[in-house]
């Protein structure tokens, strides 16, 4: 298919029937078509005119399965705003990293949520809570949580406005005993709210992004962690107490950072590991900068300055790009390589408020999901573009509204702001927000190429 030219007089409906005939599909499958890596969203005649291409030119088309709009699957209601969400599945990073048994079969996936009420909750796919962290009345947390991640099938990281990063033990036994979440380690070092986390189980590392302008590097192992700085410990610890009692039968080790990376001049909104190298990290800040860090030397090796505050990050490793959500309502695709001749590779437009969370498509090198304070998540394929005055910009494939407000988009986001989105190959697009809900949406064929 990829080696055969198509005449310019063909229409897209003909392509649809032709590809299905070539593939011998008994039931027609919808397809999208690309020319030179860009979705064809017009007739070929219009495409030739827009790009100044002669009608005598041979064009080569690539076909991909068309994405089906993500439908609402379920919503899990909470008592307070839901700040963060994560997924444990057979295809998630935490599920594949664990040495211990994780998700054994479809339907066993777990959803982790962190809430402003200070509690972690783990849900099954039937929308039942199977484990919670201790409540404030039982010696648990009082301060609001801002971030939570599965490290492995049996370990969780969390952080919040109390400046502490915590590592929890999650036990989900196969017998009739209830699942549980218990505190293992408290990590001290930040001096302001810790608003985002990234984890890497094989390296036993956690990254934290803090409002104190720094990026924290931590160990998930008590034996490798540094001594907690006394200036950051609770007053009881300053009197020589090494453990803090959390509940009637739980105590937590207190440890410090392996490093605090200081180069940003404003709150750090996000920090992530480079997908192919856990010794490299990227951080984004309200100071408009994307920084690249060499973690073994705790050195900022590159800084990319943009025009707006950066609020979220996701890496697109196959394209050598890092996507950054901005306060200016768009997503900026940045080439972080020192050899890059320009900072911004492309801009994705469509949101009407700040873009505070990004997640990569698990099935495609070109796909993203974004969460915004406008009350929507958007699904993107960076090959879907349009031409505007400033040049080629990306446009979203779909917009996913909050079911709690009837799916409408709100520029102000009041009552429906999305705080985080994750995209899992098994579960779908999972988002958390101001409406006190975790929402799951699932579509088909969002991203994967069938054949060229």
C-alpha positions as CSV (number, residue, x, y, z in Angstrom):
1,X,0.0,0.0,0.0
2,X,2.7,2.4,0.9
3,X,4.5,2.0,-2.4
4,X,1.5,2.8,-4.7
5,X,0.7,6.3,-5.7
6,X,-2.8,7.7,-5.5
7,X,-4.2,10.1,-8.1
8,X,-5.2,13.6,-6.9
9,X,-8.8,13.1,-8.0
10,X,-9.6,10.5,-5.4
11,X,-11.8,11.3,-2.5
12,X,-11.5,10.0,1.0
13,X,-14.5,7.8,0.8
14,X,-12.8,5.9,-2.0
15,X,-9.6,5.4,0.2
16,X,-11.8,4.0,2.9
17,X,-13.3,1.3,0.6
18,X,-10.0,0.6,-1.1
19,X,-8.1,0.0,2.1
20,X,-10.8,-2.3,3.5
21,X,-10.8,-4.2,0.2
22,X,-7.0,-4.6,0.3
23,X,-7.2,-5.9,3.9
24,X,-10.1,-8.2,3.1
25,X,-12.1,-6.8,6.0
26,X,-15.5,-8.5,6.2
27,X,-16.8,-5.6,8.2
28,X,-15.6,-2.2,7.1
29,X,-13.1,-0.5,9.5
30,X,-12.9,3.3,9.6
31,X,-9.5,4.8,8.7
32,X,-7.7,8.1,8.7
33,X,-5.1,9.0,6.1
34,X,-1.8,10.9,6.4
35,X,0.4,12.7,3.8
36,X,4.0,13.5,4.8
37,X,3.2,12.6,8.5
38,X,0.1,14.9,8.7
39,X,-3.5,13.9,8.8
40,X,-5.5,14.7,5.6
41,X,-8.4,16.8,6.7
42,X,-9.5,18.1,3.4
43,X,-9.9,17.0,-0.2
44,X,-6.6,16.3,-2.1
45,X,-7.2,19.3,-4.3
46,X,-7.4,21.6,-1.3
47,X,-4.3,20.0,0.2
48,X,-2.3,20.6,-2.9
49,X,-3.4,24.2,-3.1
50,X,-2.6,24.8,0.6
51,X,0.9,23.4,0.3
52,X,1.7,24.7,-3.2
53,X,2.1,21.2,-4.6
54,X,1.7,20.5,-8.4
55,X,-1.1,18.2,-9.4
56,X,1.5,16.2,-11.3
57,X,3.3,15.3,-8.0
58,X,3.0,11.7,-6.8
59,X,1.7,11.5,-3.2
60,X,2.1,8.6,-0.8
61,X,-0.6,8.0,1.8
62,X,-0.3,6.2,5.1
63,X,-3.5,4.8,6.7
64,X,-4.2,4.4,10.4
65,X,-7.2,3.1,12.2
66,X,-9.5,6.0,13.0
67,X,-9.9,6.8,16.7
68,X,-13.3,6.2,18.2
69,X,-14.3,8.9,20.7
70,X,-13.6,7.9,24.3
71,X,-16.8,7.0,26.0
72,X,-17.6,7.4,29.7
73,X,-17.1,4.1,31.5
74,X,-17.3,5.0,35.2
75,X,-16.9,7.7,37.9
76,X,-15.6,7.1,41.5
77,X,-17.0,9.7,43.9
78,X,-15.0,11.2,46.8
79,X,-15.7,13.4,49.7
80,X,-13.3,16.1,48.6
81,X,-11.4,17.3,45.5
82,X,-9.3,14.6,43.9
83,X,-5.8,15.9,43.2
84,X,-4.1,12.9,41.7
85,X,-4.7,9.5,40.2
86,X,-2.7,6.5,39.0
87,X,-3.3,3.1,37.5
88,X,-1.9,-0.4,38.3
89,X,-2.4,-2.7,35.4
90,X,-0.5,-5.4,33.5
91,X,0.7,-2.7,31.1
92,X,1.4,0.1,33.5
93,X,5.0,0.9,34.5
94,X,4.4,0.0,38.1
95,X,2.8,-3.3,37.1
96,X,5.7,-4.3,34.9
97,X,8.3,-3.1,37.4
98,X,7.1,-5.2,40.4
99,X,9.0,-8.3,41.3
100,X,5.9,-9.4,43.3
101,X,2.7,-10.5,41.7
102,X,0.7,-7.6,40.2
103,X,-2.4,-7.6,38.0
104,X,-3.0,-11.2,36.9
105,X,-5.9,-10.9,34.5
106,X,-8.2,-8.3,32.9
107,X,-10.5,-6.8,35.5
108,X,-7.9,-6.9,38.3
109,X,-6.6,-3.4,37.6
110,X,-6.5,-1.0,40.4
111,X,-7.0,2.8,40.6
112,X,-5.1,4.9,43.1
113,X,-6.5,8.3,44.1
114,X,-5.2,11.1,46.3
115,X,-7.6,13.6,47.8
116,X,-7.6,17.0,49.5
117,X,-9.0,15.2,52.5
118,X,-5.5,13.8,53.1
119,X,-6.4,10.2,52.2
120,X,-5.2,7.7,49.6
121,X,-7.7,5.3,48.2
122,X,-7.4,2.2,46.1
123,X,-10.3,1.2,43.9
124,X,-11.1,-1.9,41.9
125,X,-12.8,-1.7,38.5
126,X,-16.2,-2.3,40.1
127,X,-15.8,1.2,41.7
128,X,-15.4,-0.3,45.2
129,X,-12.8,1.0,47.6
130,X,-10.5,-1.9,48.7
131,X,-8.0,0.0,50.8
132,X,-7.5,3.4,52.3
133,X,-4.6,5.1,54.1
134,X,-5.3,5.8,57.8
135,X,-7.7,8.7,58.4
136,X,-6.8,11.7,60.5
137,X,-8.8,10.2,63.4
138,X,-6.7,7.1,63.3
139,X,-3.4,9.0,63.2
140,X,-3.3,9.5,59.5
141,X,-2.6,12.7,57.5
142,X,-4.4,16.0,58.0
143,X,-2.9,18.0,55.2
144,X,-4.2,17.8,51.6
145,X,-2.4,15.4,49.2
146,X,-1.3,16.8,45.9
147,X,0.3,13.7,44.2
148,X,0.4,9.9,44.4
149,X,2.0,7.2,42.2
150,X,2.2,3.4,42.3
151,X,5.9,2.6,42.6
152,X,5.2,-1.2,42.2
153,X,2.2,-3.5,42.9
154,X,3.1,-3.2,46.6
155,X,4.5,0.3,47.1
156,X,3.0,3.8,46.7
157,X,4.5,7.3,46.9
158,X,2.6,10.4,47.9
159,X,3.2,14.1,48.7
160,X,1.2,17.1,49.7
161,X,1.1,20.6,51.1
162,X,2.8,19.5,54.4
163,X,6.1,19.3,52.4
164,X,6.7,15.6,53.0
165,X,7.1,12.8,50.5
166,X,5.9,9.5,51.8
167,X,6.4,5.9,50.8
168,X,3.6,3.5,51.7
169,X,3.2,-0.3,51.7
170,X,0.2,-1.7,49.9
171,X,-0.8,-5.2,50.8
172,X,-3.5,-7.0,48.8
173,X,-3.5,-10.6,50.0
174,X,-5.1,-13.5,48.1
175,X,-7.0,-14.7,51.1
176,X,-10.0,-13.1,52.7
177,X,-8.1,-10.6,54.8
178,X,-8.7,-6.9,53.7
179,X,-6.2,-5.0,51.7
180,X,-4.3,-2.2,53.5
181,X,-2.1,0.8,53.1
182,X,0.5,1.5,55.8
183,X,3.3,4.1,56.0
184,X,6.9,3.0,55.6
185,X,9.1,6.1,55.1
186,X,8.7,9.8,55.5
187,X,11.1,11.8,53.4
188,X,12.0,15.3,54.6
189,X,13.8,18.1,52.8
190,X,11.4,20.4,51.0
191,X,10.3,23.7,52.6
192,X,7.0,24.2,50.7
193,X,4.3,22.1,49.1
194,X,5.3,19.1,47.0
195,X,3.0,19.2,44.1
196,X,4.1,16.5,41.7
197,X,6.0,13.2,41.8
198,X,7.7,10.8,39.3
199,X,8.9,7.3,40.3
200,X,11.3,4.7,38.8
201,X,11.3,1.4,40.6
202,X,14.3,-0.2,38.8
203,X,16.4,2.7,40.0
204,X,14.7,2.9,43.4
205,X,14.2,6.6,42.9
206,X,11.5,9.3,43.3
207,X,11.6,12.8,41.9
208,X,9.5,15.5,43.5
209,X,8.6,19.0,42.3
210,X,8.1,21.6,44.9
211,X,6.9,25.1,45.4
212,X,10.2,25.8,47.2
213,X,11.8,26.1,43.6
214,X,13.6,22.8,43.9
215,X,13.5,19.2,42.6
216,X,14.0,16.5,45.2
217,X,15.7,13.2,44.4
218,X,14.9,10.4,46.9
219,X,15.5,6.7,47.5
220,X,12.6,4.3,47.9
221,X,14.8,2.1,50.1
222,X,15.3,2.9,53.7
223,X,18.9,1.5,53.7
224,X,19.9,3.8,50.8
225,X,18.2,7.0,52.0
226,X,20.1,9.9,53.5
227,X,19.6,11.2,57.1
228,X,16.7,13.5,57.4
229,X,17.8,17.2,57.9
230,X,16.9,18.2,61.4
231,X,15.7,21.6,60.3
232,X,12.8,20.0,58.4
233,X,11.7,17.5,61.0
234,X,8.8,17.9,63.4
235,X,9.6,19.3,66.7
236,X,9.4,15.9,68.4
237,X,12.1,14.6,66.1
238,X,14.3,17.5,67.0
239,X,14.4,16.1,70.5
240,X,16.0,12.8,69.2
241,X,12.9,10.8,68.3
242,X,13.8,8.7,65.2
243,X,10.3,7.4,64.4
244,X,7.0,9.1,64.3
245,X,4.0,7.2,65.5
246,X,1.3,7.3,62.7
247,X,-1.4,5.0,64.1
248,X,-1.9,2.5,66.8
249,X,0.5,0.0,65.3
250,X,2.4,1.9,62.6
251,X,5.6,3.9,62.8
252,X,7.6,5.5,60.0
253,X,11.2,5.9,59.3
254,X,12.3,9.5,58.6
255,X,14.9,10.1,55.9
256,X,16.3,12.9,53.8
257,X,16.9,13.6,50.1
258,X,19.7,12.2,48.1
259,X,19.8,15.6,46.5
260,X,17.8,18.8,46.2
261,X,18.3,20.3,42.7
262,X,18.2,24.0,42.8
263,X,18.3,26.1,39.7
264,X,14.7,27.2,39.1
265,X,13.7,30.7,40.3
266,X,10.0,29.9,40.8
267,X,7.9,27.0,41.9
268,X,8.6,23.7,40.2
269,X,5.4,22.3,38.7
270,X,6.6,19.0,37.3
271,X,9.6,16.6,37.2
272,X,9.9,13.4,35.1
273,X,12.6,10.8,34.4
274,X,13.8,10.6,30.8
275,X,12.0,7.5,29.5
276,X,15.2,5.8,28.2
277,X,17.6,6.9,30.9
278,X,16.7,7.2,34.6
279,X,19.9,9.1,35.3
280,X,18.4,12.1,33.3
281,X,15.4,14.1,34.4
282,X,13.4,17.1,33.1
283,X,11.7,19.7,35.2
284,X,9.2,22.5,34.4
285,X,8.6,25.6,36.4
286,X,6.6,28.8,36.7
287,X,9.8,30.5,35.7
288,X,9.1,29.5,32.1
289,X,12.0,27.1,31.9
290,X,12.4,23.4,31.0
291,X,15.6,22.1,32.6
292,X,17.5,18.9,31.9
293,X,19.3,17.4,34.8
294,X,22.2,14.9,35.1
295,X,21.1,13.1,38.3
296,X,24.4,11.4,39.3
297,X,26.1,14.9,39.4
298,X,23.0,16.8,40.5
299,X,23.7,19.3,37.6
300,X,21.4,21.2,35.4
301,X,23.0,20.5,32.0
302,X,20.5,22.4,29.8
303,X,17.8,25.1,30.1
304,X,15.1,25.8,27.5
305,X,13.4,29.2,28.2
306,X,9.8,29.6,26.9
307,X,7.3,32.5,26.9
308,X,4.9,31.2,29.6
309,X,4.8,29.4,32.9
310,X,5.2,25.6,32.4
311,X,2.8,23.5,34.5
312,X,3.1,19.9,33.4
313,X,5.4,17.5,31.4
314,X,5.3,14.4,29.3
315,X,8.1,12.9,27.2
316,X,7.7,11.7,23.6
317,X,11.0,9.8,23.3
318,X,10.5,8.4,19.8
319,X,10.2,12.0,18.5
320,X,12.9,13.5,20.8
321,X,10.4,15.9,22.2
322,X,9.0,16.9,25.7
323,X,5.5,18.2,25.8
324,X,4.9,21.0,28.3
325,X,1.4,22.2,29.4
326,X,1.3,26.0,29.9
327,X,-0.5,28.7,31.8
328,X,-1.3,30.2,28.4
329,X,-3.8,27.4,27.6
330,X,-1.7,25.6,25.1
331,X,0.8,22.7,25.0
332,X,4.3,23.4,23.8
333,X,6.4,20.6,22.2
334,X,10.1,21.3,23.1
335,X,13.2,19.6,21.7
336,X,15.4,19.3,24.8
337,X,18.5,18.1,22.9
338,X,21.5,20.5,23.0
339,X,21.8,20.2,19.2
340,X,18.3,21.5,18.6
341,X,18.3,24.6,16.5
342,X,14.9,25.8,17.8
343,X,13.2,25.5,21.2
344,X,9.6,25.1,20.2
345,X,8.8,22.3,17.6
346,X,5.0,22.8,17.6
347,X,2.2,24.2,19.6
348,X,-1.1,22.3,20.4
349,X,-4.1,24.6,20.8
350,X,-7.6,24.0,22.0
351,X,-7.9,24.3,25.8
352,X,-9.4,27.5,27.3
353,X,-7.6,27.4,30.6
354,X,-4.3,26.2,32.1
355,X,-3.0,22.8,31.0
356,X,-1.9,21.2,34.3
357,X,-1.5,17.5,33.4
358,X,-0.2,15.5,30.4
359,X,-0.1,11.7,29.7
360,X,1.3,9.9,26.7
361,X,-0.7,7.5,24.6
362,X,0.5,3.9,25.5
363,X,-0.3,2.7,22.0
364,X,1.3,5.5,19.9
365,X,4.4,7.5,19.7
366,X,2.3,10.5,18.5
367,X,-0.5,10.6,21.1
368,X,-1.1,12.7,24.2
369,X,-3.9,13.3,26.7
370,X,-4.1,16.6,28.5
371,X,-6.0,17.7,31.6
372,X,-7.0,21.4,32.0
373,X,-8.6,23.7,34.5
374,X,-11.2,24.3,31.7
375,X,-12.9,21.1,32.9
376,X,-11.9,18.9,30.0
377,X,-9.3,16.4,28.9
378,X,-8.3,16.5,25.3
379,X,-6.9,13.7,23.1
380,X,-4.1,14.7,20.7
381,X,-2.2,13.2,17.8
382,X,0.5,15.6,16.9
383,X,0.1,14.6,13.3
384,X,-3.4,16.3,13.4
385,X,-2.6,19.9,12.5
386,X,-4.1,23.0,10.9
387,X,-2.5,26.1,9.5
388,X,-2.9,29.4,11.3
389,X,-1.2,32.8,11.0
390,X,1.8,31.7,13.1
391,X,2.2,28.5,11.2
392,X,1.2,24.9,11.7
393,X,-0.4,24.1,15.0
394,X,-1.8,20.9,16.5
395,X,-5.5,20.4,17.0
396,X,-7.1,17.9,19.3
397,X,-8.9,14.8,18.1
398,X,-11.5,14.8,20.9
399,X,-12.5,16.7,24.0
400,X,-13.7,14.8,27.1
401,X,-15.8,16.8,29.5
402,X,-16.7,16.0,33.1
403,X,-19.8,13.9,33.4
404,X,-20.6,15.7,36.7
405,X,-21.4,18.9,34.7
406,X,-22.9,17.3,31.6
407,X,-19.6,17.2,29.7
408,X,-19.5,20.9,29.1
409,X,-16.3,22.9,28.9
410,X,-15.9,25.9,31.2
411,X,-13.3,28.5,30.6
412,X,-13.2,29.3,34.3
413,X,-13.4,25.6,35.2
414,X,-15.4,26.4,38.3
415,X,-16.4,23.2,39.9
416,X,-15.0,21.0,37.2
417,X,-11.2,21.7,37.0
418,X,-9.2,18.6,35.9
419,X,-6.1,18.2,38.2
420,X,-4.5,15.1,36.7
421,X,-4.9,12.6,33.8
422,X,-3.2,9.3,33.1
423,X,-3.6,7.0,30.1
424,X,-3.4,3.3,30.5
425,X,-3.6,0.7,27.7
426,X,-5.9,-1.6,29.7
427,X,-8.1,0.9,31.7
428,X,-8.3,3.9,29.4
429,X,-8.0,7.6,30.1
430,X,-8.4,8.2,33.8
431,X,-8.8,11.8,35.2
432,X,-9.3,13.4,38.6
433,X,-10.7,16.8,39.5
434,X,-12.4,19.5,41.4
435,X,-15.8,17.7,41.0
436,X,-14.6,15.2,43.6
437,X,-14.5,12.3,41.1
438,X,-12.2,10.0,39.3
439,X,-13.5,9.6,35.8
440,X,-12.7,6.8,33.4
441,X,-13.1,7.2,29.6
442,X,-12.2,4.5,27.0
443,X,-12.1,4.6,23.3
444,X,-10.8,2.2,20.6
445,X,-7.9,2.6,18.2
446,X,-6.7,5.9,19.7
447,X,-3.3,6.1,18.1
448,X,-2.0,2.7,16.9
449,X,-0.8,2.5,13.3
450,X,-2.1,-0.5,11.4
451,X,0.1,-0.5,8.3
452,X,1.9,1.9,6.0
